[in-house]
Structures are given as C-alpha cells and as structure tokens.
Amino acid sequence: MVSRILCIMAAMGLASGAVWQGGLPVKPKEHAHKQGCYIEELNDVIPFGTMVSPIGHCFRVECSRYGIEYASCGLVQVSEESHNCFLTETDLSRPYPDCCPDVKCEHDNYLI
C-alpha cells in the first residue's frame, strides 16, 4: 500500500514539472559573434541543439534554432496525514532535476 502511494506521488511530481518556451534571447554585443542561444544565468551562449542545467539555478535550458525551452521543478506537497513523510529542500549545488525538492518517507520496521 505504501509503495503504491509513493509511486502515485512520484508520477504526480513528474507530471507537474513546469516547462515554458520563448523566442531566442537577444545576445549582448560581446557574444554577438557566437552561434546559439544566450543564457543570461551563464552570461554566455550555448550552441544550438544543446541542453544545460546551470549550477546555482534549479532548471534546465534547451537551445534550438527556433527558440529556447526552460524546464523547472513541479509542485510537490506532503499532506498533514503523512506523519512519516517530509519535503526535502531545493539543493542548488546539484543540476536539474536532482536539485528539485522531493518527498521522502521514513518507514517503521516492526519485527515480531
């Protein structure tokens, strides 16, 4: 029963990730000669067809010739009835999606 609940919670967390798209950002003059997408968080250009997950930010950026796509963490919650479960902190030292908060549960092992 507990494993079924955890599987449902994991599926809901994966399904609720936020993804948004936009046009190609304008490059600053010092990067105008580079081909690809300007990523403000890196203050650099990544080549078309590549993906990056900047450390210190919890999202992924994908660059294409037609635009840029960002993906970030979904909404994760723990119900008040889940006394043995808790929400982990965002870990900006890790790349996306490992930096996202997650639900962890402590299990009681009662042996007879």
Secondary structure as GFF3:
##gff-version 3
##sequence-region A 1 112
A	DSSP	alpha_helix	2	15	.	.	.	ID=ss1
A	DSSP	beta_strand	18	22	.	.	.	ID=ss2
A	DSSP	three_ten_helix	29	31	.	.	.	ID=ss3
A	DSSP	beta_strand	37	39	.	.	.	ID=ss4
A	DSSP	beta_strand	44	46	.	.	.	ID=ss5
A	DSSP	beta_strand	51	52	.	.	.	ID=ss6
A	DSSP	beta_strand	59	64	.	.	.	ID=ss7
A	DSSP	beta_strand	67	72	.	.	.	ID=ss8
A	DSSP	beta_strand	85	87	.	.	.	ID=ss9
A	DSSP	beta_strand	103	105	.	.	.	ID=ss10
###
